[in-house]
Amino acid sequence: MSTHPYATHHNTQQNNNVEIMEQNNMPDIIPGTDIIFAGREGGEEGSVNNEVVLVPQPTSSSDDPLNWSKMWKTIVIVNQSIFVFVSIMTPLAISPMTMIFEAEFHKSLPEVNMLFGAAAITLGYANFLIVPAANLFGRRPVVLVCGLICILANIWQGLVTSYPSFLGARVISGVGAAANESIMPMVVADLLFLHQRGSSMALYFWAYFLGLFLGPIISGAIATQIGWRWFFWVCCILQGASFIFLLVAHPETKFHRPSSSLPVSSSPTIIDIRPGAEKGSDGAISSSASSEAHVGAQCPPRHVMTTAEHVTNGRPSRAQFSLLPMRNGFGLGYAHQRKESVAAILLRDIVSPVRILVCYPIVLWSALAMGFAANSLLCLNLTQAQVFGAPPYLFNADLIGFTNFAFAVGAIFALGTAGPLSDWIALRRARANGGVLEAEMRLPALIPYICANLVGMVVAAVGYERSWNWAVIVCVGYSLVGFAVVGIPAIAIAYAVDSYKALPGEIMIAATIVKNTFGFGMIFYFNDWAARSGYISPVLMIMALTCGFSILGLCVFIPWGKQFRRWTKDSKLHSL
């Protein structure tokens, strides 16, 4: 069989590029690979100082969110976390009220579960509109509109008198709450540098799952003590308070930073990162953030900013608090001429999540790892009332809700470990790698969370089946699952975002589609399967999918993840 001449030429060029880098002792810089420590000695592997290079590089503008003070960054992140917590609580916290809804609307268990499913499926697919809107008009106006929709949906749910009306209200509730699935990861990427994002992504998933954990506790207690409608009135009040916080203390974070002037080609760039290369002892850096590290021409080293030099005393401008998007550039601070029409941009942003899910193995794996981990929680939520509402437990809605405290406890431990642990492992391995950070370096942090999911789901499944003491099922099984369900998604999504830094919103859409579509399907078969065959088979199936896909990612991407990234390094999606 003859070899195509272009393929031969392409392979020869790649081999030549590798030889050039080896001769110059330079790292292979592709998207997902960054030189994160300044002062890397060209001839001494591992010889670095502790100055972390800022990726992406900030501009000189005080309006640049990367230059905002720590106080303002904290305000925005906390504000987003509150919105995520409150908005996810209403659509996905009704499991303790299952028996109440069965009696109120005279519906079967699968029909009542459809109230959950309608909100869950909308949460995923509404982001096909929310993320393009956030890219076009900015994060602030989109999150405010979604917050308002949540308030109106809560009012509707508090007033419903029929099952079809309730189902419609749940769909609208999912539309508003869908912003919590994508906006905060985009805001984190807007505000923070690469080496800071792990902890904030863990905070995002903690706030998200804390809403799922505490929501059933609140709904069960209110439904038992006051009435189920009051749960939605309480959510309306909380959502109103969150809306006010967003209105007064959530400036626009989308900001356009000019691309590097380095030429773009498919060849590697020879970069001078020795101390003293330029401006005294400061190194120079190449970042993969916008696929700018390529060679073909020899470019002079450029000065880059490190943590030691960066001054964070900026603050949002008055214009960044505008209620309406800027008309001259689809948002503030990044006003620039676009050659594409709005329709073309929308089409691109709608197609991109599907494209990266289908064509990018790293994104597909991250979406599956997050989806199956999250549905570990869902399978226990769906079976809570079925197990604890029946003999020998006979819990009421109030007590069923209280079992979710265990999930919250596990999540708190995950918040303190997942992000900091993955960041610490990644930076430690980067320092040992001569200051070069590969996206895969944070993946070993998954191991304790995989183990926790395995043990927790086994305890829950066997405990359900054999009617163990509720304290064992809840305190051991639920706590470990709560620990894993925050840690696995936080690390898996952080890996995907590190690999494709320009696509945090699109990655979250892809992951949410997988998670919510699978979860929506579960409501049609999971309870019936458990009633027919027992709890061990369905619960352990979810455990096997979660642990299996997580372990598969470790086995495949730690040794070969960079090769997968190399296959997609020339994609136009890196420059979005």
C-alpha positions as CSV (number, residue, x, y, z in Angstrom):
1,M,0.0,0.0,0.0
2,S,1.4,3.4,-1.0
3,T,1.7,6.2,1.5
4,H,0.1,9.5,0.8
5,P,2.8,12.1,0.1
6,Y,1.2,14.7,2.4
7,A,1.2,12.2,5.3
8,T,4.8,11.4,4.7
9,H,5.7,15.1,4.6
10,H,3.6,15.8,7.7
11,N,5.2,13.0,9.7
12,T,8.7,14.0,8.6
13,Q,8.0,17.6,9.7
14,Q,6.8,16.4,13.1
15,N,9.9,14.3,13.5
16,N,12.1,17.2,12.6
17,N,10.2,19.4,15.1
18,V,10.8,16.9,17.9
19,E,14.5,16.7,16.9
20,I,14.8,20.5,17.1
21,M,13.3,20.6,20.5
22,E,15.4,17.7,21.8
23,Q,18.6,19.4,20.5
24,N,17.6,22.7,22.2
25,N,16.3,20.9,25.3
26,M,13.0,22.6,25.0
27,P,9.6,21.3,26.0
28,D,6.9,20.4,23.4
29,I,4.4,23.2,23.9
30,I,0.9,22.4,22.8
31,P,-2.5,23.3,24.2
32,G,-2.6,21.9,27.8
33,T,1.2,22.3,28.3
34,D,2.5,25.4,30.0
35,I,5.8,26.5,31.5
36,I,4.5,27.4,34.9
37,F,7.7,28.2,36.8
38,A,10.1,30.9,35.7
39,G,13.8,30.5,35.7
40,R,14.0,27.0,34.1
41,E,17.5,26.1,33.4
42,G,17.9,24.9,29.8
43,G,20.4,22.2,30.6
44,E,19.4,21.1,34.1
45,E,16.1,19.3,34.3
46,G,14.1,20.2,37.4
47,S,16.2,23.4,38.1
48,V,13.5,26.0,38.7
49,N,12.7,28.7,41.1
50,N,9.3,29.2,42.9
51,E,8.0,32.0,40.7
52,V,4.9,30.8,39.1
53,V,4.3,32.2,35.6
54,L,0.8,33.7,35.1
55,V,-1.3,31.8,32.6
56,P,-3.0,33.6,30.9
57,Q,-0.9,36.7,30.9
58,P,-2.9,39.7,32.3
59,T,-3.1,43.1,30.5
60,S,-2.1,46.4,32.0
61,S,-5.8,47.5,32.4
62,S,-7.2,47.7,36.0
63,D,-10.5,46.6,34.4
64,D,-9.0,43.2,33.5
65,P,-10.6,40.7,36.0
66,L,-7.2,39.0,36.3
67,N,-5.9,42.3,37.9
68,W,-8.8,42.8,40.3
69,S,-8.1,42.7,44.0
70,K,-8.4,39.5,46.0
71,M,-11.5,41.1,47.7
72,W,-13.3,41.6,44.4
73,K,-12.4,38.2,43.1
74,T,-13.6,36.6,46.3
75,I,-16.9,38.6,46.1
76,V,-17.6,37.4,42.6
77,I,-16.7,33.8,43.3
78,V,-18.8,33.7,46.5
79,N,-21.7,35.4,44.7
80,Q,-21.6,32.8,42.0
81,S,-21.4,30.0,44.5
82,I,-24.6,31.4,46.3
83,F,-26.4,31.5,43.0
84,V,-25.3,27.9,42.1
85,F,-26.4,26.7,45.6
86,V,-29.8,28.4,45.6
87,S,-30.8,27.8,41.9
88,I,-29.9,24.1,41.9
89,M,-31.8,23.4,45.2
90,T,-35.3,24.0,43.8
91,P,-35.4,21.8,40.7
92,L,-33.5,18.8,42.2
93,A,-34.5,18.6,45.9
94,I,-38.0,17.2,45.8
95,S,-37.1,13.5,46.5
96,P,-38.3,13.5,50.1
97,M,-41.7,14.8,49.0
98,T,-42.3,11.9,46.6
99,M,-44.9,10.3,48.8
100,I,-46.7,13.6,49.3
101,F,-46.9,14.3,45.6
102,E,-48.1,10.8,44.9
103,A,-51.1,11.4,47.2
104,E,-51.6,15.1,46.2
105,F,-51.7,14.5,42.4
106,H,-52.8,10.8,42.5
107,K,-49.7,9.7,40.4
108,S,-47.4,6.7,40.5
109,L,-43.8,6.8,41.5
110,P,-42.4,7.0,38.0
111,E,-44.8,9.8,37.2
112,V,-43.7,11.8,40.3
113,N,-40.1,11.1,39.3
114,M,-40.9,12.8,36.0
115,L,-41.2,16.1,37.9
116,F,-37.5,15.6,38.7
117,G,-36.6,14.4,35.3
118,A,-38.3,17.4,33.5
119,A,-36.1,19.8,35.4
120,A,-33.0,17.7,35.0
121,I,-33.2,17.3,31.2
122,T,-33.9,21.0,30.8
123,L,-30.9,21.9,33.0
124,G,-28.7,20.2,30.5
125,Y,-30.0,21.3,27.1
126,A,-30.9,24.9,28.0
127,N,-27.1,25.6,28.1
128,F,-27.1,25.3,24.3
129,L,-28.6,28.8,24.5
130,I,-27.1,30.1,27.7
131,V,-23.4,29.6,26.9
132,P,-23.6,31.3,23.4
133,A,-25.6,34.1,25.0
134,A,-22.9,34.5,27.7
135,N,-20.2,34.5,25.1
136,L,-22.0,37.1,23.0
137,F,-23.5,39.4,25.6
138,G,-21.4,38.7,28.7
139,R,-21.8,36.7,31.9
140,R,-23.6,39.4,34.0
141,P,-26.8,39.9,31.9
142,V,-27.3,36.2,31.3
143,V,-27.0,35.2,35.0
144,L,-29.4,38.1,35.9
145,V,-32.0,36.9,33.4
146,C,-31.7,33.3,34.6
147,G,-32.0,34.4,38.2
148,L,-35.2,36.2,37.4
149,I,-36.6,33.1,35.6
150,C,-35.8,31.1,38.7
151,I,-37.8,33.5,40.9
152,L,-40.9,33.4,38.5
153,A,-40.7,29.6,38.3
154,N,-40.7,29.3,42.1
155,I,-43.8,31.4,42.3
156,W,-45.5,29.2,39.7
157,Q,-44.5,26.0,41.6
158,G,-45.9,27.4,44.8
159,L,-49.3,28.0,43.1
160,V,-49.7,24.9,41.0
161,T,-53.0,23.0,41.3
162,S,-52.5,20.2,38.7
163,Y,-49.9,17.8,37.6
164,P,-49.5,19.2,34.0
165,S,-49.1,22.7,35.4
166,F,-46.5,21.4,37.9
167,L,-44.6,19.7,35.0
168,G,-44.6,22.9,33.0
169,A,-43.3,24.9,36.0
170,R,-40.5,22.4,36.5
171,V,-39.4,22.8,32.9
172,I,-39.2,26.6,33.4
173,S,-37.4,26.1,36.7
174,G,-34.8,24.0,34.8
175,V,-34.3,26.7,32.2
176,G,-33.4,29.3,34.8
177,A,-31.3,27.0,36.9
178,A,-29.3,25.8,33.9
179,A,-27.0,28.8,34.2
180,N,-25.4,27.2,37.3
181,E,-24.2,24.3,35.1
182,S,-22.0,26.6,33.0
183,I,-21.6,30.2,34.0
184,M,-19.4,29.7,37.1
185,P,-16.7,27.7,35.3
186,M,-16.6,30.4,32.7
187,V,-16.3,33.1,35.5
188,V,-13.5,31.1,37.2
189,A,-11.6,31.0,33.9
190,D,-12.2,34.8,33.5
191,L,-11.0,35.7,37.0
192,L,-8.2,33.2,37.9
193,F,-4.9,32.1,36.6
194,L,-4.3,28.5,35.6
195,H,-2.6,27.4,38.9
196,Q,-5.5,28.9,41.0
197,R,-8.4,27.2,39.3
198,G,-8.5,23.8,41.0
199,S,-9.7,25.2,44.3
200,S,-12.3,27.4,42.8
201,M,-13.6,24.5,40.6
202,A,-13.9,22.4,43.7
203,L,-15.8,25.2,45.3
204,Y,-18.2,25.3,42.3
205,F,-18.9,21.6,42.6
206,W,-19.2,21.9,46.3
207,A,-21.8,24.6,46.0
208,Y,-23.6,22.7,43.3
209,F,-23.8,19.4,45.2
210,L,-24.4,21.1,48.5
211,G,-27.6,22.4,47.0
212,L,-28.4,18.9,46.0
213,F,-27.5,17.6,49.5
214,L,-29.1,20.2,51.7
215,G,-32.1,20.8,49.4
216,P,-33.8,17.6,50.3
217,I,-33.2,18.2,54.0
218,I,-34.9,21.6,53.7
219,S,-37.7,20.4,51.5
220,G,-38.4,17.4,53.7
221,A,-38.5,19.5,56.9
222,I,-40.7,22.2,55.4
223,A,-43.1,19.8,53.8
224,T,-43.6,17.9,57.0
225,Q,-43.8,20.9,59.4
226,I,-45.6,23.5,57.3
227,G,-46.6,22.2,53.8
228,W,-44.8,21.3,50.6
229,R,-45.8,24.6,48.8
230,W,-43.8,26.5,51.4
231,F,-40.6,24.9,50.2
232,F,-41.0,26.8,46.9
233,W,-41.9,30.1,48.7
234,V,-38.7,29.7,50.8
235,C,-36.7,29.1,47.6
236,C,-38.3,32.1,46.0
237,I,-37.1,34.3,48.9
238,L,-33.6,32.9,48.7
239,Q,-33.5,33.3,45.0
240,G,-34.6,36.9,45.4
241,A,-31.8,37.6,47.8
242,S,-29.3,36.0,45.4
243,F,-30.7,38.1,42.6
244,I,-30.0,41.3,44.6
245,F,-26.5,40.1,45.4
246,L,-25.8,39.5,41.7
247,L,-27.3,42.9,40.7
248,V,-25.1,44.9,43.1
249,A,-22.0,42.9,43.4
250,H,-21.4,40.8,40.3
251,P,-19.6,42.8,37.6
252,E,-19.0,41.6,34.1
253,T,-16.0,39.2,34.0
254,K,-15.7,38.5,30.2
255,F,-12.7,40.4,29.0
256,H,-10.8,40.3,25.7
257,R,-7.1,40.0,25.9
258,P,-5.1,40.5,22.6
259,S,-3.5,37.4,21.3
260,S,0.2,37.1,21.4
261,S,2.1,38.5,18.4
262,L,4.0,35.2,18.0
263,P,3.4,33.6,14.7
264,V,1.2,30.6,14.6
265,S,2.2,27.6,12.7
266,S,2.2,23.8,13.2
267,S,5.9,23.8,14.2
268,P,7.3,24.2,17.7
269,T,8.8,27.4,18.9
270,I,12.2,27.6,20.4
271,I,11.8,29.5,23.6
272,D,14.4,31.1,25.8
273,I,13.4,30.5,29.4
274,R,16.8,30.8,31.1
275,P,17.1,33.2,34.0
276,G,18.3,36.6,32.8
277,A,17.1,36.0,29.2
278,E,15.4,39.4,29.3
279,K,14.8,42.1,31.9
280,G,17.2,40.9,34.5
281,S,16.3,37.6,36.2
282,D,12.9,37.2,34.7
283,G,12.4,34.2,32.4
284,A,10.3,34.2,29.3
285,I,7.5,31.8,28.8
286,S,5.4,30.1,26.3
287,S,1.8,29.3,27.1
288,S,-0.6,27.0,25.4
289,A,-3.5,29.1,26.4
290,S,-4.2,30.2,22.8
291,S,-2.0,27.8,20.9
292,E,0.6,30.5,20.6
293,A,3.7,28.3,21.1
294,H,4.7,27.3,17.7
295,V,7.8,27.7,15.6
296,G,8.6,28.0,12.2
297,A,10.4,31.3,12.7
298,Q,12.7,32.0,15.6
299,C,11.1,34.6,17.8
300,P,12.9,36.7,20.4
301,P,11.9,35.8,24.0
302,R,9.3,38.1,25.5
303,H,9.1,39.2,29.1
304,V,6.3,37.6,31.0
305,M,4.8,38.3,34.4
306,T,5.1,36.0,37.4
307,T,3.3,35.9,40.7
308,A,6.1,37.9,42.3
309,E,5.6,40.8,39.9
310,H,1.8,40.8,39.6
311,V,-0.1,43.6,41.4
312,T,-3.7,42.9,42.1
313,N,-5.2,46.2,43.1
314,G,-7.6,46.7,40.2
315,R,-11.4,46.8,40.5
316,P,-14.4,46.6,38.2
317,S,-15.3,49.8,36.4
318,R,-18.7,51.3,36.5
319,A,-19.4,50.2,33.0
320,Q,-18.8,46.6,34.1
321,F,-21.9,46.8,36.2
322,S,-24.1,47.7,33.3
323,L,-27.5,45.9,33.1
324,L,-27.2,45.6,29.3
325,P,-24.4,44.3,27.2
326,M,-22.2,46.8,25.4
327,R,-23.4,47.2,21.8
328,N,-20.0,47.7,20.2
329,G,-18.4,44.4,21.0
330,F,-20.8,41.8,22.5
331,G,-19.7,42.7,26.0
332,L,-17.4,45.0,28.0
333,G,-13.7,45.3,27.9
334,Y,-13.4,43.1,24.8
335,A,-15.1,45.3,22.3
336,H,-13.5,44.5,19.0
337,Q,-14.5,44.1,15.4
338,R,-15.8,40.6,14.5
339,K,-15.9,39.4,10.9
340,E,-18.5,36.8,11.8
341,S,-22.2,37.5,12.0
342,V,-24.1,36.9,15.2
343,A,-25.9,34.0,13.6
344,A,-22.5,32.4,12.7
345,I,-21.2,32.9,16.2
346,L,-24.4,31.4,17.7
347,L,-24.1,28.4,15.3
348,R,-20.5,27.9,16.2
349,D,-21.2,28.0,19.9
350,I,-24.1,25.6,19.6
351,V,-22.1,23.1,17.5
352,S,-18.9,23.3,19.5
353,P,-20.1,21.4,22.5
354,V,-21.3,18.5,20.4
355,R,-18.1,18.6,18.3
356,I,-15.7,18.5,21.3
357,L,-17.8,15.7,22.9
358,V,-17.6,13.5,19.8
359,C,-14.2,14.4,18.5
360,Y,-12.1,15.2,21.6
361,P,-11.5,12.0,23.8
362,I,-10.4,14.1,26.8
363,V,-13.6,16.0,26.9
364,L,-15.7,12.8,26.3
365,W,-13.9,11.1,29.2
366,S,-14.3,14.1,31.5
367,A,-18.0,14.3,30.7
368,L,-18.5,10.6,31.4
369,A,-16.5,10.7,34.6
370,M,-18.5,13.7,35.9
371,G,-21.8,12.3,34.7
372,F,-21.5,8.9,36.3
373,A,-20.1,10.3,39.5
374,A,-23.1,12.7,39.7
375,N,-25.5,10.0,39.0
376,S,-24.1,8.0,41.9
377,L,-25.8,10.6,44.0
378,L,-28.9,10.5,41.8
379,C,-29.4,6.7,42.2
380,L,-29.3,7.1,46.0
381,N,-31.7,10.1,45.8
382,L,-34.1,8.1,43.7
383,T,-34.1,5.2,46.1
384,Q,-34.2,7.2,49.4
385,A,-38.0,7.3,49.8
386,Q,-38.3,3.8,48.4
387,V,-36.0,2.4,51.0
388,F,-36.4,4.5,54.1
389,G,-40.1,5.1,53.7
390,A,-40.8,1.4,53.9
391,P,-40.3,-1.2,56.7
392,P,-38.2,-1.6,58.7
393,Y,-37.3,2.1,58.7
394,L,-40.7,3.9,58.1
395,F,-39.1,7.3,57.9
396,N,-41.4,10.3,57.2
397,A,-40.4,13.0,54.6
398,D,-38.6,15.0,57.4
399,L,-36.3,12.1,58.4
400,I,-35.7,11.0,54.7
401,G,-34.5,14.6,54.1
402,F,-32.1,14.5,57.1
403,T,-30.2,11.5,55.6
404,N,-28.7,14.0,53.1
405,F,-26.7,15.6,55.9
406,A,-24.2,12.7,55.3
407,F,-23.7,13.7,51.7
408,A,-23.0,17.3,52.8
409,V,-20.4,16.2,55.4
410,G,-18.5,14.2,52.7
411,A,-18.7,17.2,50.3
412,I,-17.2,19.5,53.0
413,F,-14.1,17.2,53.2
414,A,-14.0,17.0,49.4
415,L,-14.0,20.8,49.2
416,G,-11.0,21.0,51.5
417,T,-9.0,18.3,49.6
418,A,-10.0,18.0,45.9
419,G,-9.0,21.4,44.5
420,P,-5.9,22.0,46.8
421,L,-4.8,18.4,46.3
422,S,-5.0,18.4,42.5
423,D,-3.3,21.8,42.4
424,W,-0.5,20.7,44.8
425,I,0.1,17.5,42.9
426,A,0.2,19.3,39.5
427,L,2.6,22.0,40.7
428,R,4.8,19.5,42.5
429,R,5.1,17.4,39.3
430,A,5.6,20.5,37.2
431,R,8.5,21.6,39.4
432,A,10.1,18.1,39.1
433,N,9.5,18.4,35.3
434,G,11.7,21.4,35.0
435,G,8.8,23.9,35.4
436,V,6.7,22.4,32.6
437,L,3.1,21.7,33.6
438,E,1.2,19.1,31.6
439,A,-2.6,19.0,32.0
440,E,-2.4,15.3,33.0
441,M,-0.3,16.0,36.1
442,R,-3.4,16.6,38.2
443,L,-5.1,13.3,37.4
444,P,-3.5,11.1,40.2
445,A,-5.5,13.2,42.7
446,L,-8.5,11.1,41.5
447,I,-7.4,8.0,43.2
448,P,-8.8,8.6,46.8
449,Y,-12.2,9.7,45.4
450,I,-12.5,6.6,43.2
451,C,-11.8,4.4,46.3
452,A,-14.4,6.4,48.3
453,N,-17.0,5.9,45.6
454,L,-16.4,2.2,45.4
455,V,-16.7,1.6,49.2
456,G,-19.6,4.1,49.6
457,M,-21.8,2.6,46.9
458,V,-21.1,-1.0,48.0
459,V,-22.1,-0.1,51.6
460,A,-25.3,1.6,50.3
461,A,-26.2,-1.2,48.0
462,V,-25.7,-4.1,50.4
463,G,-27.2,-2.1,53.3
464,Y,-30.3,-1.4,51.3
465,E,-30.7,-5.0,50.3
466,R,-30.0,-6.5,53.8
467,S,-31.8,-3.7,55.8
468,W,-28.7,-2.8,57.7
469,N,-28.9,-0.2,60.5
470,W,-29.7,3.2,58.8
471,A,-26.6,4.7,60.6
472,V,-24.2,2.5,58.7
473,I,-25.9,3.2,55.3
474,V,-26.1,6.9,55.9
475,C,-23.0,7.7,57.9
476,V,-20.6,5.5,56.0
477,G,-22.1,4.9,52.5
478,Y,-23.7,8.3,52.0
479,S,-20.7,10.2,53.4
480,L,-18.2,8.5,51.1
481,V,-20.4,9.0,48.1
482,G,-20.7,12.7,49.0
483,F,-16.9,12.9,49.2
484,A,-16.5,11.2,45.8
485,V,-19.3,13.1,44.0
486,V,-17.5,16.4,44.5
487,G,-13.9,15.3,44.0
488,I,-14.2,13.3,40.8
489,P,-16.1,15.9,38.8
490,A,-13.9,18.7,40.1
491,I,-10.6,17.1,39.0
492,A,-12.0,15.6,35.7
493,I,-13.4,18.9,34.5
494,A,-10.4,20.9,35.7
495,Y,-8.3,18.5,33.5
496,A,-10.5,19.1,30.4
497,V,-10.4,22.9,31.0
498,D,-6.6,22.8,31.4
499,S,-6.4,21.0,28.1
500,Y,-8.8,23.3,26.2
501,K,-8.6,26.6,28.1
502,A,-10.8,28.6,25.6
503,L,-13.8,26.3,26.0
504,P,-14.9,26.1,29.7
505,G,-18.5,26.8,28.9
506,E,-18.6,24.4,26.0
507,I,-17.0,21.7,28.2
508,M,-19.6,22.2,30.9
509,I,-22.4,21.9,28.3
510,A,-20.9,18.6,27.0
511,A,-20.6,17.3,30.6
512,T,-24.0,18.4,31.6
513,I,-25.6,16.8,28.5
514,V,-24.1,13.5,29.4
515,K,-24.9,13.8,33.1
516,N,-28.5,14.9,32.7
517,T,-29.5,12.8,29.8
518,F,-28.3,9.6,31.6
519,G,-30.0,10.9,34.8
520,F,-33.2,11.6,32.9
521,G,-33.2,8.0,31.6
522,M,-32.7,6.6,35.1
523,I,-36.0,7.8,36.3
524,F,-37.8,5.5,33.9
525,Y,-36.2,2.3,35.0
526,F,-34.1,2.6,38.2
527,N,-36.9,2.3,40.9
528,D,-38.7,-0.5,39.0
529,W,-35.4,-2.4,38.5
530,A,-34.6,-2.1,42.2
531,A,-38.1,-3.3,43.2
532,R,-37.9,-6.2,40.8
533,S,-34.3,-7.4,41.3
534,G,-33.1,-5.8,44.5
535,Y,-30.8,-2.9,45.1
536,I,-27.4,-4.5,44.6
537,S,-27.5,-4.8,40.8
538,P,-28.7,-1.3,39.9
539,V,-26.6,0.5,42.5
540,L,-23.4,-1.4,41.8
541,M,-23.9,-0.9,38.1
542,I,-23.6,2.9,38.7
543,M,-20.6,2.3,40.9
544,A,-18.9,0.2,38.2
545,L,-19.5,2.9,35.6
546,T,-18.2,5.6,37.8
547,C,-15.1,3.8,39.0
548,G,-14.5,2.0,35.7
549,F,-14.5,5.2,33.6
550,S,-12.4,7.1,36.2
551,I,-9.8,4.3,36.3
552,L,-9.8,4.1,32.5
553,G,-9.0,7.8,32.3
554,L,-6.0,7.3,34.6
555,C,-4.7,4.4,32.6
556,V,-5.1,6.1,29.2
557,F,-4.5,9.8,29.8
558,I,-1.6,9.8,32.3
559,P,0.7,8.1,29.7
560,W,-0.9,9.2,26.5
561,G,-3.0,12.3,27.2
562,K,-0.5,14.6,25.6
563,Q,-0.7,12.6,22.4
564,F,-4.5,13.1,22.3
565,R,-4.0,16.8,22.9
566,R,-1.4,16.9,20.1
567,W,-4.0,15.5,17.6
568,T,-6.3,18.4,18.3
569,K,-3.7,21.2,18.8
570,D,-4.4,22.9,15.4
571,S,-8.1,23.1,15.9
572,K,-9.6,26.5,15.5
573,L,-11.6,26.0,18.7
574,H,-8.4,26.9,20.6
575,S,-8.7,30.5,19.4
576,L,-12.4,31.1,20.3
